[in-house]
Amino acid sequence: MMCLPVVSVAMSMLPGMKLESFWAWMPITNVSLAIREVLKGTLGAGSLAVVMLSTLLAAGMLIQVCVRLCRAERVLFRR
């Protein structure tokens, strides 16, 4: 499971990768590309908004999954 974020961040460091519409919605890659754009000084407000929105949506969905798993009796009581 830990290899997926590492590969995603490594892909964002490839030459020619830009924070465009598809990559702006990819949860881990978009943050790495946004940081790269900030360091270059070329990050626009629209791109930042898309990055923040997609990250918040992904976080919300993952929190819901965790809540559902923790409410399951088989997880709580190890049945």
N, CA, C and O atoms as a GROMACS GRO file, in nm:
protein
  316
    1MET      N    1   0.081  -0.120   0.000
    1MET     CA    2   0.000   0.000   0.000
    1MET      C    3   0.086   0.127   0.000
    1MET      O    4   0.044   0.230  -0.051
    2MET      N    5   0.204   0.119   0.056
    2MET     CA    6   0.286   0.238   0.063
    2MET      C    7   0.357   0.267  -0.069
    2MET      O    8   0.406   0.378  -0.090
    3CYS      N    9   0.362   0.169  -0.156
    3CYS     CA   10   0.428   0.190  -0.285
    3CYS      C   11   0.348   0.282  -0.376
    3CYS      O   12   0.406   0.356  -0.455
    4LEU      N   13   0.216   0.278  -0.366
    4LEU     CA   14   0.132   0.359  -0.453
    4LEU      C   15   0.158   0.510  -0.438
    4LEU      O   16   0.176   0.578  -0.539
    5PRO      N   17   0.162   0.564  -0.317
    5PRO     CA   18   0.193   0.708  -0.305
    5PRO      C   19   0.334   0.742  -0.353
    5PRO      O   20   0.356   0.847  -0.412
    6VAL      N   21   0.430   0.653  -0.327
    6VAL     CA   22   0.568   0.680  -0.369
    6VAL      C   23   0.576   0.683  -0.522
    6VAL      O   24   0.642   0.771  -0.578
    7VAL      N   25   0.511   0.589  -0.588
    7VAL     CA   26   0.511   0.587  -0.734
    7VAL      C   27   0.439   0.709  -0.789
    7VAL      O   28   0.482   0.768  -0.888
    8SER      N   29   0.330   0.746  -0.725
    8SER     CA   30   0.253   0.863  -0.770
    8SER      C   31   0.335   0.992  -0.760
    8SER      O   32   0.333   1.074  -0.852
    9VAL      N   33   0.406   1.009  -0.651
    9VAL     CA   34   0.490   1.129  -0.634
    9VAL      C   35   0.608   1.124  -0.730
    9VAL      O   36   0.648   1.227  -0.785
   10ALA      N   37   0.665   1.007  -0.750
   10ALA     CA   38   0.776   0.995  -0.844
   10ALA      C   39   0.732   1.028  -0.986
   10ALA      O   40   0.808   1.090  -1.062
   11MET      N   41   0.611   0.988  -1.023
   11MET     CA   42   0.558   1.021  -1.156
   11MET      C   43   0.544   1.172  -1.174
   11MET      O   44   0.564   1.224  -1.283
   12SER      N   45   0.508   1.240  -1.067
   12SER     CA   46   0.488   1.385  -1.078
   12SER      C   47   0.619   1.460  -1.099
   12SER      O   48   0.618   1.575  -1.142
   13MET      N   49   0.731   1.397  -1.069
   13MET     CA   50   0.860   1.461  -1.088
   13MET      C   51   0.919   1.438  -1.227
   13MET      O   52   1.027   1.489  -1.257
   14LEU      N   53   0.850   1.363  -1.311
   14LEU     CA   54   0.898   1.340  -1.447
   14LEU      C   55   0.895   1.469  -1.528
   14LEU      O   56   0.807   1.553  -1.506
   15PRO      N   57   0.988   1.487  -1.619
   15PRO     CA   58   0.986   1.607  -1.703
   15PRO      C   59   0.860   1.609  -1.790
   15PRO      O   60   0.817   1.506  -1.842
   16GLY      N   61   0.804   1.725  -1.804
   16GLY     CA   62   0.684   1.741  -1.887
   16GLY      C   63   0.554   1.727  -1.812
   16GLY      O   64   0.448   1.755  -1.868
   17MET      N   65   0.557   1.684  -1.686
   17MET     CA   66   0.434   1.672  -1.608
   17MET      C   67   0.391   1.811  -1.564
   17MET      O   68   0.471   1.886  -1.508
   18LYS      N   69   0.266   1.845  -1.589
   18LYS     CA   70   0.213   1.975  -1.551
   18LYS      C   71   0.082   1.956  -1.476
   18LYS      O   72   0.015   1.855  -1.492
   19LEU      N   73   0.049   2.053  -1.396
   19LEU     CA   74  -0.076   2.050  -1.320
   19LEU      C   75  -0.189   2.090  -1.413
   19LEU      O   76  -0.230   2.206  -1.418
   20GLU      N   77  -0.241   1.991  -1.488
   20GLU     CA   78  -0.350   2.014  -1.581
   20GLU      C   79  -0.475   1.946  -1.529
   20GLU      O   80  -0.475   1.890  -1.419
   21SER      N   81  -0.582   1.950  -1.606
   21SER     CA   82  -0.713   1.906  -1.558
   21SER      C   83  -0.713   1.763  -1.504
   21SER      O   84  -0.768   1.740  -1.396
   22PHE      N   85  -0.654   1.666  -1.575
   22PHE     CA   86  -0.656   1.528  -1.526
   22PHE      C   87  -0.572   1.513  -1.400
   22PHE      O   88  -0.619   1.456  -1.301
   23TRP      N   89  -0.451   1.564  -1.402
   23TRP     CA   90  -0.361   1.546  -1.287
   23TRP      C   91  -0.403   1.630  -1.168
   23TRP      O   92  -0.366   1.599  -1.055
   24ALA      N   93  -0.479   1.735  -1.190
   24ALA     CA   94  -0.526   1.817  -1.077
   24ALA      C   95  -0.627   1.743  -0.991
   24ALA      O   96  -0.648   1.780  -0.876
   25TRP      N   97  -0.690   1.640  -1.044
   25TRP     CA   98  -0.789   1.563  -0.969
   25TRP      C   99  -0.733   1.434  -0.910
   25TRP      O  100  -0.806   1.363  -0.840
   26MET      N  101  -0.608   1.402  -0.935
   26MET     CA  102  -0.547   1.281  -0.877
   26MET      C  103  -0.498   1.315  -0.736
   26MET      O  104  -0.412   1.401  -0.720
   27PRO      N  105  -0.551   1.249  -0.633
   27PRO     CA  106  -0.531   1.292  -0.494
   27PRO      C  107  -0.388   1.312  -0.447
   27PRO      O  108  -0.362   1.411  -0.378
   28ILE      N  109  -0.295   1.226  -0.477
   28ILE     CA  110  -0.160   1.242  -0.423
   28ILE      C  111  -0.071   1.317  -0.522
   28ILE      O  112   0.011   1.401  -0.482
   29THR      N  113  -0.087   1.287  -0.647
   29THR     CA  114  -0.005   1.349  -0.750
   29THR      C  115  -0.030   1.499  -0.758
   29THR      O  116   0.063   1.576  -0.784
   30ASN      N  117  -0.154   1.541  -0.737
   30ASN     CA  118  -0.186   1.683  -0.750
   30ASN      C  119  -0.115   1.768  -0.646
   30ASN      O  120  -0.073   1.880  -0.675
   31VAL      N  121  -0.101   1.717  -0.526
   31VAL     CA  122  -0.032   1.794  -0.422
   31VAL      C  123   0.116   1.809  -0.456
   31VAL      O  124   0.174   1.916  -0.438
   32SER      N  125   0.175   1.702  -0.505
   32SER     CA  126   0.316   1.708  -0.544
   32SER      C  127   0.337   1.806  -0.660
   32SER      O  128   0.432   1.884  -0.660
   33LEU      N  129   0.248   1.800  -0.758
   33LEU     CA  130   0.259   1.894  -0.871
   33LEU      C  131   0.232   2.038  -0.826
   33LEU      O  132   0.295   2.132  -0.877
   34ALA      N  133   0.139   2.057  -0.732
   34ALA     CA  134   0.110   2.192  -0.682
   34ALA      C  135   0.231   2.249  -0.607
   34ALA      O  136   0.263   2.367  -0.621
   35ILE      N  137   0.298   2.166  -0.528
   35ILE     CA  138   0.417   2.212  -0.458
   35ILE      C  139   0.524   2.252  -0.558
   35ILE      O  140   0.593   2.353  -0.542
   36ARG      N  141   0.538   2.172  -0.663
   36ARG     CA  142   0.635   2.204  -0.768
   36ARG      C  143   0.602   2.337  -0.835
   36ARG      O  144   0.691   2.417  -0.862
   37GLU      N  145   0.474   2.360  -0.862
   37GLU     CA  146   0.432   2.486  -0.924
   37GLU      C  147   0.452   2.605  -0.830
   37GLU      O  148   0.486   2.714  -0.875
   38VAL      N  149   0.430   2.584  -0.702
   38VAL     CA  150   0.453   2.692  -0.604
   38VAL      C  151   0.600   2.730  -0.601
   38VAL      O  152   0.635   2.848  -0.598
   39LEU      N  153   0.687   2.629  -0.602
   39LEU     CA  154   0.830   2.657  -0.600
   39LEU      C  155   0.876   2.729  -0.726
   39LEU      O  156   0.968   2.811  -0.722
   40LYS      N  157   0.812   2.699  -0.839
   40LYS     CA  158   0.845   2.769  -0.963
   40LYS      C  159   0.778   2.906  -0.970
   40LYS      O  160   0.820   2.992  -1.048
   41GLY      N  161   0.674   2.927  -0.889
   41GLY     CA  162   0.602   3.054  -0.889
   41GLY      C  163   0.497   3.065  -0.999
   41GLY      O  164   0.463   3.175  -1.041
   42THR      N  165   0.445   2.951  -1.046
   42THR     CA  166   0.350   2.954  -1.156
   42THR      C  167   0.214   2.894  -1.120
   42THR      O  168   0.136   2.864  -1.210
   43LEU      N  169   0.183   2.878  -0.993
   43LEU     CA  170   0.056   2.819  -0.952
   43LEU      C  171  -0.053   2.924  -0.955
   43LEU      O  172  -0.040   3.030  -0.893
   44GLY      N  173  -0.160   2.895  -1.028
   44GLY     CA  174  -0.274   2.985  -1.036
   44GLY      C  175  -0.377   2.954  -0.929
   44GLY      O  176  -0.376   2.845  -0.871
   45ALA      N  177  -0.466   3.048  -0.904
   45ALA     CA  178  -0.568   3.030  -0.801
   45ALA      C  179  -0.666   2.920  -0.839
   45ALA      O  180  -0.713   2.846  -0.752
   46GLY      N  181  -0.699   2.908  -0.968
   46GLY     CA  182  -0.791   2.804  -1.011
   46GLY      C  183  -0.735   2.665  -0.990
   46GLY      O  184  -0.805   2.575  -0.946
   47SER      N  185  -0.609   2.648  -1.022
   47SER     CA  186  -0.544   2.517  -1.003
   47SER      C  187  -0.536   2.483  -0.854
   47SER      O  188  -0.556   2.368  -0.815
   48LEU      N  189  -0.507   2.581  -0.773
   48LEU     CA  190  -0.501   2.558  -0.629
   48LEU      C  191  -0.638   2.518  -0.575
   48LEU      O  192  -0.647   2.431  -0.489
   49ALA      N  193  -0.743   2.580  -0.624
   49ALA     CA  194  -0.878   2.547  -0.581
   49ALA      C  195  -0.915   2.404  -0.618
   49ALA      O  196  -0.976   2.333  -0.539
   50VAL      N  197  -0.878   2.362  -0.738
   50VAL     CA  198  -0.906   2.224  -0.781
   50VAL      C  199  -0.828   2.125  -0.696
   50VAL      O  200  -0.882   2.021  -0.657
   51VAL      N  201  -0.704   2.154  -0.667
   51VAL     CA  202  -0.622   2.066  -0.583
   51VAL      C  203  -0.682   2.055  -0.444
   51VAL      O  204  -0.694   1.944  -0.390
   52MET      N  205  -0.721   2.166  -0.386
   52MET     CA  206  -0.780   2.164  -0.252
   52MET      C  207  -0.913   2.089  -0.251
   52MET      O  208  -0.939   2.010  -0.160
   53LEU      N  209  -0.996   2.113  -0.351
   53LEU     CA  210  -1.127   2.047  -0.358
   53LEU      C  211  -1.111   1.896  -0.373
   53LEU      O  212  -1.178   1.820  -0.303
   54SER      N  213  -1.025   1.852  -0.462
   54SER     CA  214  -1.008   1.708  -0.482
   54SER      C  215  -0.948   1.642  -0.359
   54SER      O  216  -0.984   1.529  -0.325
   55THR      N  217  -0.857   1.710  -0.291
   55THR     CA  218  -0.797   1.655  -0.170
   55THR      C  219  -0.901   1.645  -0.058
   55THR      O  220  -0.904   1.547   0.016
   56LEU      N  221  -0.984   1.747  -0.045
   56LEU     CA  222  -1.089   1.743   0.057
   56LEU      C  223  -1.192   1.636   0.027
   56LEU      O  224  -1.240   1.569   0.119
   57LEU      N  225  -1.228   1.618  -0.099
   57LEU     CA  226  -1.322   1.512  -0.135
   57LEU      C  227  -1.265   1.374  -0.106
   57LEU      O  228  -1.334   1.288  -0.052
   58ALA      N  229  -1.139   1.352  -0.140
   58ALA     CA  230  -1.075   1.223  -0.113
   58ALA      C  231  -1.066   1.198   0.038
   58ALA      O  232  -1.090   1.087   0.084
   59ALA      N  233  -1.032   1.301   0.115
   59ALA     CA  234  -1.023   1.286   0.260
   59ALA      C  235  -1.160   1.255   0.320
   59ALA      O  236  -1.171   1.171   0.409
   60GLY      N  237  -1.263   1.322   0.272
   60GLY     CA  238  -1.398   1.296   0.321
   60GLY      C  239  -1.444   1.154   0.293
   60GLY      O  240  -1.504   1.090   0.379
   61MET      N  241  -1.416   1.106   0.173
   61MET     CA  242  -1.455   0.968   0.139
   61MET      C  243  -1.379   0.868   0.223
   61MET      O  244  -1.436   0.769   0.268
   62LEU      N  245  -1.249   0.891   0.245
   62LEU     CA  246  -1.171   0.798   0.325
   62LEU      C  247  -1.212   0.799   0.472
   62LEU      O  248  -1.207   0.696   0.539
   63ILE      N  249  -1.252   0.914   0.522
   63ILE     CA  250  -1.303   0.922   0.660
   63ILE      C  251  -1.432   0.844   0.673
   63ILE      O  252  -1.454   0.775   0.773
   64GLN      N  253  -1.520   0.854   0.573
   64GLN     CA  254  -1.646   0.778   0.575
   64GLN      C  255  -1.618   0.628   0.574
   64GLN      O  256  -1.686   0.553   0.645
   65VAL      N  257  -1.522   0.583   0.496
   65VAL     CA  258  -1.486   0.441   0.494
   65VAL      C  259  -1.436   0.398   0.631
   65VAL      O  260  -1.474   0.292   0.680
   66CYS      N  261  -1.352   0.478   0.692
   66CYS     CA  262  -1.300   0.444   0.826
   66CYS      C  263  -1.411   0.439   0.930
   66CYS      O  264  -1.411   0.350   1.016
   67VAL      N  265  -1.505   0.531   0.923
   67VAL     CA  266  -1.617   0.532   1.018
   67VAL      C  267  -1.701   0.407   1.000
   67VAL      O  268  -1.740   0.344   1.098
   68ARG      N  269  -1.730   0.370   0.876
   68ARG     CA  270  -1.810   0.248   0.851
   68ARG      C  271  -1.738   0.124   0.899
   68ARG      O  272  -1.800   0.033   0.955
   69LEU      N  273  -1.608   0.118   0.878
   69LEU     CA  274  -1.532   0.002   0.924
   69LEU      C  275  -1.529  -0.006   1.076
   69LEU      O  276  -1.538  -0.114   1.133
   70CYS      N  277  -1.515   0.107   1.142
   70CYS     CA  278  -1.508   0.108   1.288
   70CYS      C  279  -1.643   0.079   1.352
   70CYS      O  280  -1.648   0.035   1.467
   71ARG      N  281  -1.751   0.104   1.282
   71ARG     CA  282  -1.884   0.073   1.335
   71ARG      C  283  -1.921  -0.074   1.319
   71ARG      O  284  -2.016  -0.120   1.382
   72ALA      N  285  -1.850  -0.146   1.238
   72ALA     CA  286  -1.880  -0.288   1.216
   72ALA      C  287  -1.842  -0.368   1.340
   72ALA      O  288  -1.734  -0.349   1.396
   73GLU      N  289  -1.931  -0.459   1.383
   73GLU     CA  290  -1.906  -0.539   1.502
   73GLU      C  291  -1.787  -0.632   1.484
   73GLU      O  292  -1.714  -0.658   1.579
   74ARG      N  293  -1.769  -0.682   1.363
   74ARG     CA  294  -1.659  -0.777   1.342
   74ARG      C  295  -1.524  -0.710   1.360
   74ARG      O  296  -1.426  -0.777   1.393
   75VAL      N  297  -1.517  -0.579   1.339
   75VAL     CA  298  -1.392  -0.507   1.362
   75VAL      C  299  -1.373  -0.476   1.509
   75VAL      O  300  -1.263  -0.485   1.563
   76LEU      N  301  -1.484  -0.439   1.573
   76LEU     CA  302  -1.475  -0.403   1.716
   76LEU      C  303  -1.448  -0.522   1.805
   76LEU      O  304  -1.369  -0.514   1.899
   77PHE      N  305  -1.515  -0.636   1.776
   77PHE     CA  306  -1.507  -0.751   1.865
   77PHE      C  307  -1.425  -0.866   1.807
   77PHE      O  308  -1.423  -0.974   1.866
   78ARG      N  309  -1.359  -0.846   1.695
   78ARG     CA  310  -1.271  -0.944   1.632
   78ARG      C  311  -1.340  -1.079   1.608
   78ARG      O  312  -1.284  -1.184   1.641
   79ARG      N  313  -1.459  -1.076   1.552
   79ARG     CA  314  -1.530  -1.201   1.523
   79ARG      C  315  -1.504  -1.247   1.385
   79ARG      O  316  -1.555  -1.351   1.343
   0.00000   0.00000   0.00000
